[in-house]
């Protein structure tokens, strides 16, 4: 999940839209929205529990 988040940040910086990012990562838009809406602390906790 952490790798996907890093890829999302990279693609966003390249100017890609949400739909393009989700397609390229084979990710549901709702999952994308949830991940982006999280605070850094919530994301870190999520990444730690998924390892």
PDBQT receptor file of N, H, CA, C and O in Angstrom, charges set to zero:
ATOM      1  N   UNK A   1       0.824  -1.193   0.000  1.00  0.00    +0.000 N 
ATOM      2  CA  UNK A   1       0.000   0.000   0.000  1.00  0.00    +0.000 C 
ATOM      3  C   UNK A   1       0.868   1.257   0.000  1.00  0.00    +0.000 C 
ATOM      4  O   UNK A   1       0.543   2.254  -0.645  1.00  0.00    +0.000 OA
ATOM      5  N   UNK A   2       1.971   1.190   0.732  1.00  0.00    +0.000 N 
ATOM      6  H   UNK A   2       2.236   0.381   1.256  1.00  0.00    +0.000 HD
ATOM      7  CA  UNK A   2       2.863   2.349   0.780  1.00  0.00    +0.000 C 
ATOM      8  C   UNK A   2       3.428   2.647  -0.615  1.00  0.00    +0.000 C 
ATOM      9  O   UNK A   2       3.576   3.805  -1.004  1.00  0.00    +0.000 OA
ATOM     10  N   UNK A   3       3.739   1.582  -1.352  1.00  0.00    +0.000 N 
ATOM     11  H   UNK A   3       3.619   0.641  -1.036  1.00  0.00    +0.000 HD
ATOM     12  CA  UNK A   3       4.274   1.765  -2.705  1.00  0.00    +0.000 C 
ATOM     13  C   UNK A   3       3.240   2.448  -3.598  1.00  0.00    +0.000 C 
ATOM     14  O   UNK A   3       3.574   3.319  -4.401  1.00  0.00    +0.000 OA
ATOM     15  N   UNK A   4       1.977   2.039  -3.447  1.00  0.00    +0.000 N 
ATOM     16  H   UNK A   4       1.705   1.332  -2.795  1.00  0.00    +0.000 HD
ATOM     17  CA  UNK A   4       0.913   2.667  -4.245  1.00  0.00    +0.000 C 
ATOM     18  C   UNK A   4       0.792   4.146  -3.898  1.00  0.00    +0.000 C 
ATOM     19  O   UNK A   4       0.630   4.984  -4.785  1.00  0.00    +0.000 OA
ATOM     20  N   UNK A   5       0.871   4.465  -2.609  1.00  0.00    +0.000 N 
ATOM     21  H   UNK A   5       1.003   3.783  -1.889  1.00  0.00    +0.000 HD
ATOM     22  CA  UNK A   5       0.761   5.864  -2.206  1.00  0.00    +0.000 C 
ATOM     23  C   UNK A   5       1.914   6.681  -2.792  1.00  0.00    +0.000 C 
ATOM     24  O   UNK A   5       1.707   7.794  -3.275  1.00  0.00    +0.000 OA
ATOM     25  N   UNK A   6       3.110   6.134  -2.750  1.00  0.00    +0.000 N 
ATOM     26  H   UNK A   6       3.278   5.230  -2.357  1.00  0.00    +0.000 HD
ATOM     27  CA  UNK A   6       4.267   6.831  -3.324  1.00  0.00    +0.000 C 
ATOM     28  C   UNK A   6       4.065   7.048  -4.821  1.00  0.00    +0.000 C 
ATOM     29  O   UNK A   6       4.404   8.108  -5.347  1.00  0.00    +0.000 OA
ATOM     30  N   UNK A   7       3.518   6.053  -5.506  1.00  0.00    +0.000 N 
ATOM     31  H   UNK A   7       3.242   5.191  -5.079  1.00  0.00    +0.000 HD
ATOM     32  CA  UNK A   7       3.264   6.156  -6.944  1.00  0.00    +0.000 C 
ATOM     33  C   UNK A   7       2.189   7.212  -7.213  1.00  0.00    +0.000 C 
ATOM     34  O   UNK A   7       2.282   7.970  -8.179  1.00  0.00    +0.000 OA
ATOM     35  N   UNK A   8       1.157   7.256  -6.341  1.00  0.00    +0.000 N 
ATOM     36  H   UNK A   8       1.081   6.641  -5.557  1.00  0.00    +0.000 HD
ATOM     37  CA  UNK A   8       0.111   8.274  -6.484  1.00  0.00    +0.000 C 
ATOM     38  C   UNK A   8       0.718   9.667  -6.391  1.00  0.00    +0.000 C 
ATOM     39  O   UNK A   8       0.412  10.538  -7.206  1.00  0.00    +0.000 OA
ATOM     40  N   UNK A   9       1.580   9.879  -5.396  1.00  0.00    +0.000 N 
ATOM     41  H   UNK A   9       1.828   9.172  -4.734  1.00  0.00    +0.000 HD
ATOM     42  CA  UNK A   9       2.217  11.193  -5.228  1.00  0.00    +0.000 C 
ATOM     43  C   UNK A   9       3.030  11.547  -6.468  1.00  0.00    +0.000 C 
ATOM     44  O   UNK A   9       2.974  12.676  -6.955  1.00  0.00    +0.000 OA
ATOM     45  N   UNK A  10       3.785  10.574  -6.974  1.00  0.00    +0.000 N 
ATOM     46  H   UNK A  10       3.830   9.657  -6.578  1.00  0.00    +0.000 HD
ATOM     47  CA  UNK A  10       4.625  10.818  -8.150  1.00  0.00    +0.000 C 
ATOM     48  C   UNK A  10       3.776  11.176  -9.369  1.00  0.00    +0.000 C 
ATOM     49  O   UNK A  10       4.071  12.142 -10.072  1.00  0.00    +0.000 OA
ATOM     50  N   UNK A  11       2.728  10.401  -9.615  1.00  0.00    +0.000 N 
ATOM     51  H   UNK A  11       2.489   9.616  -9.044  1.00  0.00    +0.000 HD
ATOM     52  CA  UNK A  11       1.874  10.662 -10.779  1.00  0.00    +0.000 C 
ATOM     53  C   UNK A  11       1.131  11.979 -10.640  1.00  0.00    +0.000 C 
ATOM     54  O   UNK A  11       0.902  12.665 -11.637  1.00  0.00    +0.000 OA
ATOM     55  N   UNK A  12       0.748  12.348  -9.419  1.00  0.00    +0.000 N 
ATOM     56  H   UNK A  12       0.934  11.791  -8.609  1.00  0.00    +0.000 HD
ATOM     57  CA  UNK A  12       0.079  13.627  -9.187  1.00  0.00    +0.000 C 
ATOM     58  C   UNK A  12       1.006  14.785  -9.525  1.00  0.00    +0.000 C 
ATOM     59  O   UNK A  12       0.591  15.772 -10.133  1.00  0.00    +0.000 OA
ATOM     60  N   UNK A  13       2.259  14.653  -9.126  1.00  0.00    +0.000 N 
ATOM     61  H   UNK A  13       2.596  13.851  -8.632  1.00  0.00    +0.000 HD
ATOM     62  CA  UNK A  13       3.242  15.704  -9.421  1.00  0.00    +0.000 C 
ATOM     63  C   UNK A  13       3.478  15.836 -10.925  1.00  0.00    +0.000 C 
ATOM     64  O   UNK A  13       3.827  16.909 -11.417  1.00  0.00    +0.000 OA
ATOM     65  N   UNK A  14       3.281  14.731 -11.648  1.00  0.00    +0.000 N 
ATOM     66  H   UNK A  14       2.998  13.859 -11.248  1.00  0.00    +0.000 HD
ATOM     67  CA  UNK A  14       3.430  14.768 -13.102  1.00  0.00    +0.000 C 
ATOM     68  C   UNK A  14       2.211  15.375 -13.784  1.00  0.00    +0.000 C 
ATOM     69  O   UNK A  14       2.197  15.553 -15.002  1.00  0.00    +0.000 OA
ATOM     70  N   UNK A  15       1.182  15.694 -12.987  1.00  0.00    +0.000 N 
ATOM     71  H   UNK A  15       1.194  15.550 -11.997  1.00  0.00    +0.000 HD
ATOM     72  CA  UNK A  15       0.001  16.340 -13.537  1.00  0.00    +0.000 C 
ATOM     73  C   UNK A  15      -1.086  15.381 -13.978  1.00  0.00    +0.000 C 
ATOM     74  O   UNK A  15      -2.006  15.775 -14.694  1.00  0.00    +0.000 OA
ATOM     75  N   UNK A  16      -0.996  14.136 -13.563  1.00  0.00    +0.000 N 
ATOM     76  H   UNK A  16      -0.248  13.816 -12.981  1.00  0.00    +0.000 HD
ATOM     77  CA  UNK A  16      -2.014  13.154 -13.942  1.00  0.00    +0.000 C 
ATOM     78  C   UNK A  16      -3.284  13.380 -13.129  1.00  0.00    +0.000 C 
ATOM     79  O   UNK A  16      -3.222  13.792 -11.971  1.00  0.00    +0.000 OA
ATOM     80  N   UNK A  17      -4.436  13.108 -13.741  1.00  0.00    +0.000 N 
ATOM     81  H   UNK A  17      -4.486  12.773 -14.682  1.00  0.00    +0.000 HD
ATOM     82  CA  UNK A  17      -5.705  13.243 -13.019  1.00  0.00    +0.000 C 
ATOM     83  C   UNK A  17      -5.994  11.972 -12.228  1.00  0.00    +0.000 C 
ATOM     84  O   UNK A  17      -5.363  10.935 -12.435  1.00  0.00    +0.000 OA
ATOM     85  N   UNK A  18      -6.955  12.074 -11.323  1.00  0.00    +0.000 N 
ATOM     86  H   UNK A  18      -7.467  12.916 -11.154  1.00  0.00    +0.000 HD
ATOM     87  CA  UNK A  18      -7.301  10.957 -10.436  1.00  0.00    +0.000 C 
ATOM     88  C   UNK A  18      -7.672   9.704 -11.234  1.00  0.00    +0.000 C 
ATOM     89  O   UNK A  18      -7.250   8.601 -10.885  1.00  0.00    +0.000 OA
ATOM     90  N   UNK A  19      -8.453   9.867 -12.293  1.00  0.00    +0.000 N 
ATOM     91  H   UNK A  19      -8.795  10.762 -12.576  1.00  0.00    +0.000 HD
ATOM     92  CA  UNK A  19      -8.888   8.722 -13.093  1.00  0.00    +0.000 C 
ATOM     93  C   UNK A  19      -7.695   8.022 -13.744  1.00  0.00    +0.000 C 
ATOM     94  O   UNK A  19      -7.612   6.794 -13.739  1.00  0.00    +0.000 OA
ATOM     95  N   UNK A  20      -6.783   8.799 -14.296  1.00  0.00    +0.000 N 
ATOM     96  H   UNK A  20      -6.850   9.797 -14.299  1.00  0.00    +0.000 HD
ATOM     97  CA  UNK A  20      -5.580   8.222 -14.917  1.00  0.00    +0.000 C 
ATOM     98  C   UNK A  20      -4.750   7.454 -13.896  1.00  0.00    +0.000 C 
ATOM     99  O   UNK A  20      -4.278   6.350 -14.170  1.00  0.00    +0.000 OA
ATOM    100  N   UNK A  21      -4.577   8.041 -12.727  1.00  0.00    +0.000 N 
ATOM    101  H   UNK A  21      -4.960   8.938 -12.504  1.00  0.00    +0.000 HD
ATOM    102  CA  UNK A  21      -3.779   7.412 -11.673  1.00  0.00    +0.000 C 
ATOM    103  C   UNK A  21      -4.408   6.087 -11.260  1.00  0.00    +0.000 C 
ATOM    104  O   UNK A  21      -3.716   5.075 -11.144  1.00  0.00    +0.000 OA
ATOM    105  N   UNK A  22      -5.710   6.096 -11.041  1.00  0.00    +0.000 N 
ATOM    106  H   UNK A  22      -6.271   6.918 -11.135  1.00  0.00    +0.000 HD
ATOM    107  CA  UNK A  22      -6.399   4.872 -10.617  1.00  0.00    +0.000 C 
ATOM    108  C   UNK A  22      -6.306   3.783 -11.680  1.00  0.00    +0.000 C 
ATOM    109  O   UNK A  22      -6.116   2.611 -11.353  1.00  0.00    +0.000 OA
ATOM    110  N   UNK A  23      -6.436   4.159 -12.934  1.00  0.00    +0.000 N 
ATOM    111  H   UNK A  23      -6.590   5.111 -13.199  1.00  0.00    +0.000 HD
ATOM    112  CA  UNK A  23      -6.314   3.173 -14.015  1.00  0.00    +0.000 C 
ATOM    113  C   UNK A  23      -4.914   2.588 -14.066  1.00  0.00    +0.000 C 
ATOM    114  O   UNK A  23      -4.748   1.373 -14.183  1.00  0.00    +0.000 OA
ATOM    115  N   UNK A  24      -3.918   3.437 -13.979  1.00  0.00    +0.000 N 
ATOM    116  H   UNK A  24      -4.053   4.423 -13.884  1.00  0.00    +0.000 HD
ATOM    117  CA  UNK A  24      -2.541   2.951 -14.104  1.00  0.00    +0.000 C 
ATOM    118  C   UNK A  24      -2.130   2.078 -12.925  1.00  0.00    +0.000 C 
ATOM    119  O   UNK A  24      -1.280   1.200 -13.074  1.00  0.00    +0.000 OA
ATOM    120  N   UNK A  25      -2.727   2.309 -11.748  1.00  0.00    +0.000 N 
ATOM    121  H   UNK A  25      -3.417   3.022 -11.627  1.00  0.00    +0.000 HD
ATOM    122  CA  UNK A  25      -2.388   1.515 -10.564  1.00  0.00    +0.000 C 
ATOM    123  C   UNK A  25      -3.404   0.400 -10.297  1.00  0.00    +0.000 C 
ATOM    124  O   UNK A  25      -3.297  -0.335  -9.316  1.00  0.00    +0.000 OA
ATOM    125  N   UNK A  26      -4.396   0.292 -11.198  1.00  0.00    +0.000 N 
ATOM    126  H   UNK A  26      -4.482   0.889 -11.995  1.00  0.00    +0.000 HD
ATOM    127  CA  UNK A  26      -5.457  -0.701 -11.023  1.00  0.00    +0.000 C 
ATOM    128  C   UNK A  26      -6.085  -0.558  -9.636  1.00  0.00    +0.000 C 
ATOM    129  O   UNK A  26      -6.209  -1.523  -8.882  1.00  0.00    +0.000 OA
ATOM    130  N   UNK A  27      -6.471   0.670  -9.331  1.00  0.00    +0.000 N 
ATOM    131  H   UNK A  27      -6.370   1.454  -9.944  1.00  0.00    +0.000 HD
ATOM    132  CA  UNK A  27      -6.973   1.007  -7.996  1.00  0.00    +0.000 C 
ATOM    133  C   UNK A  27      -8.373   1.605  -8.104  1.00  0.00    +0.000 C 
ATOM    134  O   UNK A  27      -8.653   2.376  -9.022  1.00  0.00    +0.000 OA
ATOM    135  N   UNK A  28      -9.240   1.253  -7.179  1.00  0.00    +0.000 N 
ATOM    136  H   UNK A  28      -9.012   0.626  -6.434  1.00  0.00    +0.000 HD
ATOM    137  CA  UNK A  28     -10.589   1.796  -7.133  1.00  0.00    +0.000 C 
ATOM    138  C   UNK A  28     -10.522   3.272  -6.713  1.00  0.00    +0.000 C 
ATOM    139  O   UNK A  28      -9.726   3.648  -5.852  1.00  0.00    +0.000 OA
ATOM    140  N   UNK A  29     -11.363   4.088  -7.330  1.00  0.00    +0.000 N 
ATOM    141  H   UNK A  29     -12.010   3.782  -8.029  1.00  0.00    +0.000 HD
ATOM    142  CA  UNK A  29     -11.356   5.523  -7.020  1.00  0.00    +0.000 C 
ATOM    143  C   UNK A  29     -11.698   5.767  -5.551  1.00  0.00    +0.000 C 
ATOM    144  O   UNK A  29     -11.159   6.688  -4.936  1.00  0.00    +0.000 OA
ATOM    145  N   UNK A  30     -12.589   4.950  -4.985  1.00  0.00    +0.000 N 
ATOM    146  H   UNK A  30     -13.026   4.203  -5.484  1.00  0.00    +0.000 HD
ATOM    147  CA  UNK A  30     -12.947   5.116  -3.561  1.00  0.00    +0.000 C 
ATOM    148  C   UNK A  30     -11.745   4.838  -2.666  1.00  0.00    +0.000 C 
ATOM    149  O   UNK A  30     -11.549   5.521  -1.661  1.00  0.00    +0.000 OA
ATOM    150  N   UNK A  31     -10.936   3.836  -3.025  1.00  0.00    +0.000 N 
ATOM    151  H   UNK A  31     -11.095   3.281  -3.841  1.00  0.00    +0.000 HD
ATOM    152  CA  UNK A  31      -9.728   3.536  -2.246  1.00  0.00    +0.000 C 
ATOM    153  C   UNK A  31      -8.734   4.694  -2.363  1.00  0.00    +0.000 C 
ATOM    154  O   UNK A  31      -8.077   5.065  -1.390  1.00  0.00    +0.000 OA
ATOM    155  N   UNK A  32      -8.636   5.252  -3.563  1.00  0.00    +0.000 N 
ATOM    156  H   UNK A  32      -9.170   4.951  -4.353  1.00  0.00    +0.000 HD
ATOM    157  CA  UNK A  32      -7.764   6.410  -3.793  1.00  0.00    +0.000 C 
ATOM    158  C   UNK A  32      -8.203   7.573  -2.908  1.00  0.00    +0.000 C 
ATOM    159  O   UNK A  32      -7.386   8.182  -2.217  1.00  0.00    +0.000 OA
ATOM    160  N   UNK A  33      -9.507   7.875  -2.934  1.00  0.00    +0.000 N 
ATOM    161  H   UNK A  33     -10.171   7.380  -3.495  1.00  0.00    +0.000 HD
ATOM    162  CA  UNK A  33     -10.031   8.991  -2.136  1.00  0.00    +0.000 C 
ATOM    163  C   UNK A  33      -9.763   8.776  -0.650  1.00  0.00    +0.000 C 
ATOM    164  O   UNK A  33      -9.380   9.710   0.055  1.00  0.00    +0.000 OA
ATOM    165  N   UNK A  34      -9.963   7.560  -0.178  1.00  0.00    +0.000 N 
ATOM    166  H   UNK A  34     -10.275   6.801  -0.751  1.00  0.00    +0.000 HD
ATOM    167  CA  UNK A  34      -9.747   7.255   1.238  1.00  0.00    +0.000 C 
ATOM    168  C   UNK A  34      -8.276   7.451   1.609  1.00  0.00    +0.000 C 
ATOM    169  O   UNK A  34      -7.964   8.037   2.645  1.00  0.00    +0.000 OA
ATOM    170  N   UNK A  35      -7.387   6.961   0.766  1.00  0.00    +0.000 N 
ATOM    171  H   UNK A  35      -7.641   6.485  -0.076  1.00  0.00    +0.000 HD
ATOM    172  CA  UNK A  35      -5.952   7.077   1.038  1.00  0.00    +0.000 C 
ATOM    173  C   UNK A  35      -5.502   8.532   1.042  1.00  0.00    +0.000 C 
ATOM    174  O   UNK A  35      -4.712   8.936   1.896  1.00  0.00    +0.000 OA
ATOM    175  N   UNK A  36      -5.996   9.313   0.102  1.00  0.00    +0.000 N 
ATOM    176  H   UNK A  36      -6.638   8.984  -0.591  1.00  0.00    +0.000 HD
ATOM    177  CA  UNK A  36      -5.616  10.723   0.006  1.00  0.00    +0.000 C 
ATOM    178  C   UNK A  36      -6.187  11.529   1.180  1.00  0.00    +0.000 C 
ATOM    179  O   UNK A  36      -5.554  12.473   1.651  1.00  0.00    +0.000 OA
ATOM    180  N   UNK A  37      -7.386  11.155   1.651  1.00  0.00    +0.000 N 
ATOM    181  H   UNK A  37      -7.901  10.388   1.268  1.00  0.00    +0.000 HD
ATOM    182  CA  UNK A  37      -8.037  11.902   2.732  1.00  0.00    +0.000 C 
ATOM    183  C   UNK A  37      -7.419  11.635   4.099  1.00  0.00    +0.000 C 
ATOM    184  O   UNK A  37      -7.654  12.393   5.041  1.00  0.00    +0.000 OA
ATOM    185  N   UNK A  38      -6.637  10.577   4.220  1.00  0.00    +0.000 N 
ATOM    186  H   UNK A  38      -6.446   9.962   3.455  1.00  0.00    +0.000 HD
ATOM    187  CA  UNK A  38      -6.037  10.230   5.513  1.00  0.00    +0.000 C 
ATOM    188  C   UNK A  38      -4.977  11.244   5.923  1.00  0.00    +0.000 C 
ATOM    189  O   UNK A  38      -4.329  11.868   5.082  1.00  0.00    +0.000 OA
ATOM    190  N   UNK A  39      -4.818  11.392   7.222  1.00  0.00    +0.000 N 
ATOM    191  H   UNK A  39      -5.344  10.886   7.906  1.00  0.00    +0.000 HD
ATOM    192  CA  UNK A  39      -3.726  12.222   7.728  1.00  0.00    +0.000 C 
ATOM    193  C   UNK A  39      -2.427  11.421   7.587  1.00  0.00    +0.000 C 
ATOM    194  O   UNK A  39      -2.478  10.199   7.440  1.00  0.00    +0.000 OA
ATOM    195  N   UNK A  40      -1.279  12.076   7.627  1.00  0.00    +0.000 N 
ATOM    196  H   UNK A  40      -1.237  13.068   7.745  1.00  0.00    +0.000 HD
ATOM    197  CA  UNK A  40      -0.013  11.331   7.548  1.00  0.00    +0.000 C 
ATOM    198  C   UNK A  40       0.104  10.266   8.642  1.00  0.00    +0.000 C 
ATOM    199  O   UNK A  40       0.652   9.188   8.409  1.00  0.00    +0.000 OA
ATOM    200  N   UNK A  41      -0.412  10.570   9.831  1.00  0.00    +0.000 N 
ATOM    201  H   UNK A  41      -0.857  11.445  10.021  1.00  0.00    +0.000 HD
ATOM    202  CA  UNK A  41      -0.345   9.599  10.927  1.00  0.00    +0.000 C 
ATOM    203  C   UNK A  41      -1.199   8.368  10.635  1.00  0.00    +0.000 C 
ATOM    204  O   UNK A  41      -0.785   7.240  10.905  1.00  0.00    +0.000 OA
ATOM    205  N   UNK A  42      -2.389   8.589  10.085  1.00  0.00    +0.000 N 
ATOM    206  H   UNK A  42      -2.725   9.506   9.866  1.00  0.00    +0.000 HD
ATOM    207  CA  UNK A  42      -3.269   7.466   9.736  1.00  0.00    +0.000 C 
ATOM    208  C   UNK A  42      -2.646   6.598   8.647  1.00  0.00    +0.000 C 
ATOM    209  O   UNK A  42      -2.713   5.370   8.700  1.00  0.00    +0.000 OA
ATOM    210  N   UNK A  43      -2.036   7.261   7.654  1.00  0.00    +0.000 N 
ATOM    211  H   UNK A  43      -1.982   8.259   7.611  1.00  0.00    +0.000 HD
ATOM    212  CA  UNK A  43      -1.384   6.512   6.574  1.00  0.00    +0.000 C 
ATOM    213  C   UNK A  43      -0.237   5.674   7.122  1.00  0.00    +0.000 C 
ATOM    214  O   UNK A  43      -0.085   4.510   6.752  1.00  0.00    +0.000 OA
ATOM    215  N   UNK A  44       0.561   6.253   7.993  1.00  0.00    +0.000 N 
ATOM    216  H   UNK A  44       0.438   7.199   8.294  1.00  0.00    +0.000 HD
ATOM    217  CA  UNK A  44       1.702   5.528   8.558  1.00  0.00    +0.000 C 
ATOM    218  C   UNK A  44       1.230   4.298   9.334  1.00  0.00    +0.000 C 
ATOM    219  O   UNK A  44       1.828   3.226   9.246  1.00  0.00    +0.000 OA
ATOM    220  N   UNK A  45       0.155   4.471  10.091  1.00  0.00    +0.000 N 
ATOM    221  H   UNK A  45      -0.330   5.342  10.164  1.00  0.00    +0.000 HD
ATOM    222  CA  UNK A  45      -0.405   3.344  10.839  1.00  0.00    +0.000 C 
ATOM    223  C   UNK A  45      -0.908   2.254   9.882  1.00  0.00    +0.000 C 
ATOM    224  O   UNK A  45      -0.696   1.064  10.120  1.00  0.00    +0.000 OA
ATOM    225  N   UNK A  46      -1.571   2.668   8.807  1.00  0.00    +0.000 N 
ATOM    226  H   UNK A  46      -1.743   3.634   8.613  1.00  0.00    +0.000 HD
ATOM    227  CA  UNK A  46      -2.058   1.733   7.805  1.00  0.00    +0.000 C 
ATOM    228  C   UNK A  46      -0.898   0.970   7.162  1.00  0.00    +0.000 C 
ATOM    229  O   UNK A  46      -0.966  -0.246   6.986  1.00  0.00    +0.000 OA
ATOM    230  N   UNK A  47       0.153   1.688   6.818  1.00  0.00    +0.000 N 
ATOM    231  H   UNK A  47       0.208   2.676   6.962  1.00  0.00    +0.000 HD
ATOM    232  CA  UNK A  47       1.307   1.059   6.167  1.00  0.00    +0.000 C 
ATOM    233  C   UNK A  47       1.974   0.052   7.110  1.00  0.00    +0.000 C 
ATOM    234  O   UNK A  47       2.434  -1.004   6.674  1.00  0.00    +0.000 OA
ATOM    235  N   UNK A  48       2.021   0.382   8.385  1.00  0.00    +0.000 N 
ATOM    236  H   UNK A  48       1.648   1.240   8.739  1.00  0.00    +0.000 HD
ATOM    237  CA  UNK A  48       2.665  -0.517   9.349  1.00  0.00    +0.000 C 
ATOM    238  C   UNK A  48       1.850  -1.787   9.550  1.00  0.00    +0.000 C 
ATOM    239  O   UNK A  48       2.421  -2.867   9.700  1.00  0.00    +0.000 OA
ATOM    240  N   UNK A  49       0.527  -1.676   9.555  1.00  0.00    +0.000 N 
ATOM    241  H   UNK A  49       0.063  -0.799   9.433  1.00  0.00    +0.000 HD
ATOM    242  CA  UNK A  49      -0.300  -2.860   9.789  1.00  0.00    +0.000 C 
ATOM    243  C   UNK A  49      -0.379  -3.764   8.566  1.00  0.00    +0.000 C 
ATOM    244  O   UNK A  49      -0.699  -4.945   8.699  1.00  0.00    +0.000 OA
ATOM    245  N   UNK A  50      -0.097  -3.242   7.389  1.00  0.00    +0.000 N 
ATOM    246  H   UNK A  50       0.163  -2.282   7.281  1.00  0.00    +0.000 HD
ATOM    247  CA  UNK A  50      -0.174  -4.029   6.161  1.00  0.00    +0.000 C 
ATOM    248  C   UNK A  50       1.094  -4.811   5.876  1.00  0.00    +0.000 C 
ATOM    249  O   UNK A  50       1.102  -5.665   4.989  1.00  0.00    +0.000 OA
ATOM    250  N   UNK A  51       2.170  -4.537   6.613  1.00  0.00    +0.000 N 
ATOM    251  H   UNK A  51       2.164  -3.843   7.333  1.00  0.00    +0.000 HD
ATOM    252  CA  UNK A  51       3.446  -5.210   6.343  1.00  0.00    +0.000 C 
ATOM    253  C   UNK A  51       3.454  -6.603   6.758  1.00  0.00    +0.000 C 
ATOM    254  O   UNK A  51       4.461  -7.291   6.592  1.00  0.00    +0.000 OA
TER     255      UNK A  51
